[in-house]
């Protein structure tokens, strides 16, 4: 059972940093079903291939009773295709042997984790009831060029026809972590029979490894059913979580609502004023390492990148589509090598702890908090002010009092259909001061846009400065 991953990225041996496996060594790992071996058939500057070879012990599996089902065929548990055909054993091995790469971690070369690389995965033999058509339905929507070679039942007896076995090649320019997550989920879907009992934890695995792409995959129901071995209760639970807040396309709705908000604010170019105010606040803080949390399509990132005083810039957004558009807007693949090293784009959520956010001097959070449910603000506060804890945090949000000055905005309506709340100036200040008390920051406030003597400015900004290193 063999999986190989090849790259022509230069230097190609960077693949070893991502996989955490040295190209000059053969490494072996004991698995419950046999042995896994990692080695490099080729390792040069222009081309590098990593191989994951599994030796499955069918006799040991039967004697150990590792989830195999009983059969009326007395020898079926010993005489079968399990040692040779890529199956759920390979998914388990990917999670065990390449766990760091699957999780998007690289201590030596962290900048490589988010970099799309030219990759080619080769699976020696897969079983696919559904044929080449199903292979393409599963992998082509993810951006792969699919190469499928079907094998006859017996080459000496062509009249017997074709088997359900294929040699499969997948080529794409993609992050390695994405390739591994696709394989981790879809290999058992192809095989359509996991070698172990499927329970609640499998739903969590599916959501963890498929959250970035499965909800929008046209075959998500088929994938979910097969991955969970057609257990209706588990399948319903997984699909319910996948489609929650996803129908209709949330990114498209977000884009439409954002256009409406921009049209509302266009008369005073509020968004440009907001970005310039945030940029100036960050520059005055003396920061050189900056986070843009909720970066969207990268407008602030473009301004940060143009200023050479910022040595390291990380943009994060919960939307994978927004990250891809930011990459396109910034022409990241065409930037000079130095600028490519300065800028990193990642997908992530501001309500979950993320070690990638640690070690930065300043964070910009521009028109983001009002999109969060109020019940999740506490989690957001801990992620930013306690765990990431940059020295300066700049937060902007609409001033609800100013909404009465928008002639096209109906009374009582928010500026954006996805806003969960909009604060008055006093409400914003009350929240900000409570954050300071909890996490050891001080705060100053600044209006953004033309000020009305009665209702204030259309947008408001809080500039937090860390006061003590240990939050209360």
N, C-alpha and C positions, 0 to 999 in steps of 0.2 A: 504494500500500500504506500504510494509515493506521491508527495506534493512537492513541486519545485516552484520557486519564485525568482524571477530574473529581472534585473534592471540594467538599463544602459545610461542611467544618470552618471554624471562624471563628478567626482570619482565614484565608480560603481560600488566599491567596497564600503561606502557609507551604509550600505544595507546591513552590514554587521553591527553598526551602532544602533540601528533601529530594532534589530532582532535581539540584541544583547547576546549575540553568539559570534565568537571570533572566527574569521574565515580560515585561519591556519590550524584550527583544532576540530577534531571529531568529538562530539559530546553525546552521551547516552543517558537516558532517563528511564527509570522503572515506572511502569504504569500497571494498573490493576489487570490489564488484559495482555500485557507483554512488555515489549521494550520500544522506546522511541529514540531515534538517532538523528542528529542534526550534523550536516556536513556541507561543504561547498565544492561541487564538481568543478567550478571555475570561479576565479576571484582575481579580476584585473581592474585597472582604472576605467576601462571602457565598457566592461560587461562583467556582471557578477551574478551567480546563481546560488541560492540557498536551497537545500533539500531537507525535507522532513520525511523520514522513512519509518514506518511502523511495522514491527514484527508482532503479529497477533498470535497468541497461543490458544487455539481452539480447544485443546484438551484441558488446559488449565481453566478456561472459561467455564466449561461444562462441570468440571469437578468443583469449581468454586461457586457454581450456581449464580453467576452474576447476571440475573435478570433474564436468562434465556427461557423461552417458552417451550412447553412440552410439545412433542411432535409424534405423529403416528409412524413416521419413518425412523426406524431405530438408529440409523447412522447419520441422520441429518444434522445433528448438533456437532458432529465431528467432520462430516464431509459437506462443506458449504463454501460460499465465496467470501466469507468474512475476512480471511487473512489477506485477500488480494484486492478487494473492491473498496474504494474510498467511501467511508460511511461515517456514522456518528462517532466511531472510535477516533477518526481524524479530528472532528470538532473538539473532542475532549483533549486530544493532544495539543491542538492549537492553543486552547485556553491554558493548558499547563506549561507547555514549553515556550510559547510565544506570548505569555500573559502580559508582559510589560508593553510589547508592541501593540497588542490588541487594546490595551488600556490607554495608549497614546502617551507612553512615558519613555524618555531617553535621557539619561543623566549626562552623558558625554556630549550629545548633539541635540539638545532640545528643539533647536530651530528646524530640524528635519521632520519632526513629528507632524507639523501642519503643512509641509511642503508636498504638493502633488509630484509624483515621480512616474516616469515611464516604467510600468510594471507588466510582467507577463506571468500568469499563474498557469501551471500545467499539472493536471490531475491525471495520473496514469490510466486509471479505469474507474468510471463511475457507473452506477446503475440508474437508469431513468425510465421508468414506465411512463410513457408520454412522449418519448422520442426526442428528436432534435428540436421539434416545435416547442416543447416544454422548456428545454434548456434555454432557448432564445427568449421565451416569455419571462423567464426568471431573471436572466442576466442582462439582456439588452437594455431594459429600462433603467438600469444602473450605470449605463454608459460604456459597457464592455463590447469589444469586438469578439464575437464568439466563434471558436473553431471547434467543430464537433466531428469526430471520426467514429462512425458506428462499426461495430465488430460483428462478423457472422457467427452464428451458433457453432459452426465447425467449418474451417476453411476447406477441409477435404470433402465436405458434403454441402456444396452451395445451395442445393435444392431445399435444404432445411430452412433457409432464409436468414434474416438478420436477428441478432439478439437485442436485449435491452441494455447492452454495455457500450460505453463510449469512452474514447480518450478525449478529454476536454481541455481546451486552451482558452484563456481569458486575457485580453489585452486592453489596457486603459492607462491614461495618465491620471493618477489618483493617489491619495494618501495611503500609505501602507496600512494604517489602522482601519481605514474603510474597507480595503480589500480583505483583510482578515475578518472583520465583522461580517461581511457578506458571505465569506466561506463558512464561517462558524455557524451561521443560521441556515444557509441554503444547502450545505452538504447533507444534513439529515433530511431535508425536504426532498432532495433528489432520491436518496436511498429509501425514504418513506418508511423506515423502521428503525427506531432507536434501540440500542442494545441494553438500555437500562429503563427502570421504572420512571414514568413521567408523573410528576406531582406539581404542587403549587410553585415550587422553586423554579420550575422550567418556564413558567409565565414571566417570572422576574428576569430570568436570563434572556428570554426573547425580547422583553422590553428594553433591557439594558443594552443589548448589542444591536437591536434594530430600531431604537428610538429615532435615530437621525434620518432614516430612509424608509422604513417599512410602512408607515402610515400613508405615504403617498405612492406606494408601489401598486400598480394595477392588479397584481395577483396577491394582495395582502391576505385575503381570506384563505386562499389555497395554501399559501405559505404557513399561515398560522395553524390551520387544521393539520397539515402534515407534520409540522414541527411538534405539535402537542398530541400527536398520534390519535387524532380525531376524537379526543375527549371533549364532549360538547360543553360541559361546564367551564373547563379551562379555556377553551377556544372563545366562548362568549366573554369571559372575563378579560382575556387579552385584547380582543377586538374592541371591547367597550373602552378600554384605556387608550388604545391606539387612536380611535376616532374621536375621543373626547376633545372638544375645542379644535377639532381639525376640519369640521364640515361647516360651510364650504371651505375651500382652500384658505387657511388662515393667513398665509403670506399675501395672497392676492387681496383678501379683505383688508389687511393691514396697509397694503400699498394704496388701495382706493381711498381708505379713510385718511391716510397721510396726505394724499393729494388734496382732499377736501380741506384739511387743516392748513396746508400751505397756501391754498387759494384764499382762505379766510385771512391769513396773516400777510399776504403778498403786498398789500398796500404800503406797509411800513417796513418791508423786508426784515421782519422780526427774526427769522431764522438766522440770517447772516449776522445781525446784531448779537444774537445769543451766542453764536459760535465764536465771534471775536471777543466777547466778554469772557467766555470760558478760557479761551486761549491766553488772554492777557492775565487772568488770575493764576493760571498754571505757570506762566513765565515768571511772574512776580514771586512765586513760591521758591524759585530756584531749582525746580525739579528737572532731572535729566532722564528719568525712567517713568513713563506715563502709561496709565491704563485708560482706555476709552470703553466703558462698560455700557453695552447697549449701543454699539457703534453704528448699527444700521448699514447703510450703503457706503459709509466711509467719508462723509464730508469733513468731519473734524479730523479724522486721520490724515486727510490730504493736507490740511493746514499744519498739523504737527510734523508731518514728514518733510514739509518745506523748510522747517526751522532746524538748522543743524545742531542747535543746543540740546535737542532731545536725542539721546543716544540709543534708547530702547523704547519701542512703542508696541503695546499689545492692544488689539481691538477684539472685543468679544460681543457676540450677539446670540440670542437663543434661536434665531432663525438661520438655518443652513443656507437658504436662498439669499438672505441678506449678506451673509459672509461671501458667497460666490459673487454677488454683484459688487460688493466692495472690492474684491480681488480684481474684477474687470474694470471698475471705475479707476482704480489706482494703477492699473496696468502692471500688476505686481511682477509678472513674469518678464517684463521688459525693463524694469528698473535696474539701475546699476547694482552690482553685487553688494556694495556697501549699504545701500538703502534696503535691499532685500534682507540683509542681516539685521537692520534696525527695526523692521516691522514684522509683526507676527499676528496672524488672524486665527482665532479659535472659536468654536461653537461652545456655548455653555450657558448656564442659568445662574441668575443672581440670588437664587434662594437656596442653593446648595453649595456647601463648602468646596473650594477648589484651590488646591495648592499652587496652581499655575499663576494665581493672582498675587502671591506673596512676593515681597522684595521690591516693590515699586514706590517711587517717591510721591506720586500724585495720581488721583483717579478723577476722571470726568464722567459724570452721570447726567446726561443731557436729555431732559423730557422723557424720563424712564419710569420714575417711581409711580406716576399716576396711572401707569398701565398695570400695576400690581394690585391684586386684591389686598384690602387692608389687613386681612388675617395673615398675609404673608410678609408684611412689612417688618415684623420682628426678625424673621429669618434673613431678610435682606440686610437689615442693620448688622446682624452678627457676621454675615459673610464679608461685608465691606469694612465695618469699623472695628471689628474684633479680630477676625481671622486674616484678611488681607492687610488691613491696618496701614494704609499709606499715610505719609506725613500730612498731605493735603488732599481733601476731597471736595470737589466742586459739584454741586447739585443744582439743577434748574428744574422748574416746574411752572405750569401756568398759574396766573393769579385769577382766581374765579371771579373776583369783584369786577374785573375789567370786562367780563363777558357782555355786560349790558351795553358796551360801546360798539359791539360788532352788530351792524345793522342786519346782516344776513343770518345771525344766529338766533333761533327762537329762544324765548325766555325759558330759563331752567335747563337748557341743553348744554352739554359739555362740548368742547371744541373738537374732540375726536371721539368717534363712536366706540373706541376700545378703551377710553379712559374709565377707570373704576372709581375715581374721585377727582376733584379739583379743589385745591385749598385756597382759602382767603390768606391775606398776608399774616394775620395773627395766628391762624391755624398752622401755617408753614413754620413760623417762628417758634411756636409752642413745640411742634414736633422736633425741630432742629435742636432746641435747647435741651429737650429730654434725651436726645441722642448724646449730646455732649456730657451730660451728667452721668450717663451709663458707661460711656466708653473713654472718657478722658480727653475730650476735644474742646476747643473754643470755636466760636462761630461768629462771622460777620455776614451782613445781608446787603444785597445790592439789587436795585431795580434794573430791568432790561427793557428797553424801548421807551417811547415817549410817555412821560408821566402825566396822568390826569390828576388835578388837585383833589378830586373826590375819591376816585376808585384806584388810584395808583397806576403803575406800569402794567403792561400786558403780561410780562413774564417776571419771575423773581428767581434770584440766585442766592444760595448759601455757600459760603466758603469756610470749610471746617479745617482747623489746624490742630494737629495732635499736641496735647499738653503734657501727657505723661505716657509712658510706655506700657504700663500695666493697667488695663481697664478695671473698673470697680466691679 
